Amino acid sequence: MDNFDKGRGFLYDHSFFSIIVCARPNLMKFDLDSKKPKYNELAFILSGFLPGLGQFYNGEWKKGAVLFVANSIMEPILLPENWWDILRGRVPFSYGLVARVIVFASFRVWAVYDADRSARRINEEALSNASGKAS
């Protein structure tokens, strides 16, 4: 607990980022050595960028690998057209295109939601374990 300065809400970490500003310092109350807190916002953004990255950040390696491979297979099959051409309207409109975009977007939204939910669950479990050890 000596790495955490309660008064200022800073976590001093000697990894890639030297100081992480914590908007919610109560997440940092559990034992930092056993399991580091997961920022659900970062998991959300990483998974939105590429499905599977948020799960890798959360430490869910198998799920992240499955989502990454599924995304790598689904995107060229469902959307062989360039995203930029679809957004600019250069690809002719069809209901098949709309259905493919909906299926692929649903997969991406689910991956983002899962990364966020998993990070929250990991933090809740760590907090409950820490409060159980303190009692």
C-alpha positions in Angstrom: 0.0 0.0 0.0 3.0 2.3 0.2 2.9 2.9 -3.6 -0.5 4.6 -3.3 -0.8 8.2 -2.0 -4.4 8.4 -0.7 -4.4 12.1 -0.3 -3.8 12.9 -4.0 -5.2 9.9 -5.7 -2.0 9.0 -7.5 -0.7 5.5 -8.1 3.1 5.5 -8.6 3.9 2.8 -11.0 7.3 2.1 -12.6 6.0 0.6 -15.8 5.3 2.4 -19.1 3.5 5.2 -17.4 5.4 6.6 -14.4 2.3 8.2 -12.8 -1.3 7.1 -13.4 -3.8 9.6 -12.2 -6.7 7.7 -10.7 -10.1 9.4 -11.0 -11.6 6.8 -8.6 -9.0 6.2 -5.9 -11.3 3.7 -4.1 -10.4 1.1 -6.8 -6.8 1.2 -5.5 -7.6 0.1 -2.0 -6.9 -3.6 -2.6 -3.5 -5.2 -2.4 -1.5 -3.8 -5.4 1.0 -6.7 -5.3 -1.6 -9.5 -5.7 -3.5 -8.1 -8.7 -3.3 -4.7 -10.3 -6.5 -2.7 -10.8 -7.9 -2.7 -14.3 -9.2 0.5 -15.8 -12.4 -0.4 -17.5 -12.2 2.8 -19.7 -8.8 1.6 -21.0 -10.1 -1.9 -21.7 -13.1 -0.3 -23.5 -10.9 1.8 -25.7 -8.4 -1.0 -26.5 -11.2 -3.4 -27.4 -12.9 -0.7 -29.6 -9.6 -0.2 -31.4 -9.1 -4.0 -32.0 -11.3 -6.7 -30.5 -9.2 -8.8 -28.2 -6.9 -6.1 -27.0 -9.1 -5.1 -24.1 -9.3 -8.8 -23.1 -5.5 -9.1 -23.3 -5.3 -6.0 -21.0 -7.6 -7.7 -18.5 -5.5 -10.8 -18.5 -8.0 -13.0 -20.3 -5.6 -14.4 -22.8 -7.7 -17.1 -24.3 -10.8 -15.0 -24.8 -8.6 -12.2 -26.3 -7.0 -14.6 -28.7 -10.3 -16.0 -29.8 -11.8 -12.5 -30.4 -8.7 -11.3 -32.2 -8.7 -14.3 -34.5 -12.5 -14.1 -35.0 -12.2 -10.5 -36.0 -9.3 -11.2 -38.3 -11.4 -13.8 -40.1 -14.8 -12.1 -40.0 -13.7 -8.7 -41.3 -12.4 -9.8 -44.8 -15.3 -12.3 -45.2 -18.1 -10.0 -44.1 -16.7 -6.7 -45.4 -14.4 -7.3 -48.4 -15.0 -3.7 -49.3 -12.9 -0.9 -47.8 -14.5 0.8 -44.7 -13.6 4.2 -46.1 -15.4 3.4 -49.4 -18.5 2.2 -47.5 -18.6 5.4 -45.4 -18.2 7.6 -48.5 -21.0 5.9 -50.3 -18.8 4.4 -53.1 -20.1 0.9 -52.4 -23.6 0.4 -53.8 -26.3 0.2 -51.2 -27.8 -3.3 -50.7 -29.6 -5.0 -47.9 -26.9 -7.6 -47.9 -24.3 -4.9 -47.1 -26.5 -3.5 -44.3 -26.9 -7.0 -42.8 -23.1 -7.7 -43.0 -22.3 -4.3 -41.4 -24.9 -5.0 -38.6 -23.4 -8.4 -37.9 -19.9 -7.1 -37.8 -20.7 -4.0 -35.8 -22.6 -6.2 -33.3 -19.5 -8.4 -32.8 -17.4 -5.3 -32.2 -19.9 -3.8 -29.8 -20.0 -7.1 -27.8 -16.2 -7.3 -27.6 -16.1 -3.7 -26.2 -18.9 -4.4 -23.7 -17.2 -7.7 -22.6 -13.9 -5.9 -22.0 -15.5 -3.2 -19.9 -17.6 -5.7 -18.0 -14.7 -8.0 -17.3 -12.5 -5.1 -16.0 -15.3 -4.1 -13.6 -15.7 -7.7 -12.5 -12.0 -8.1 -11.9 -11.9 -5.0 -9.8 -15.0 -6.0 -7.7 -13.5 -9.4 -7.0 -10.2 -7.9 -6.0 -11.9 -5.4 -3.7 -14.1 -8.1 -2.1 -11.0 -10.4 -1.6 -9.0 -7.5 -0.1 -11.9 -6.6 2.3 -12.1 -10.3 3.2 -8.4 -10.5 4.0 -8.6 -7.3 6.1 -11.4 -8.7 8.3 
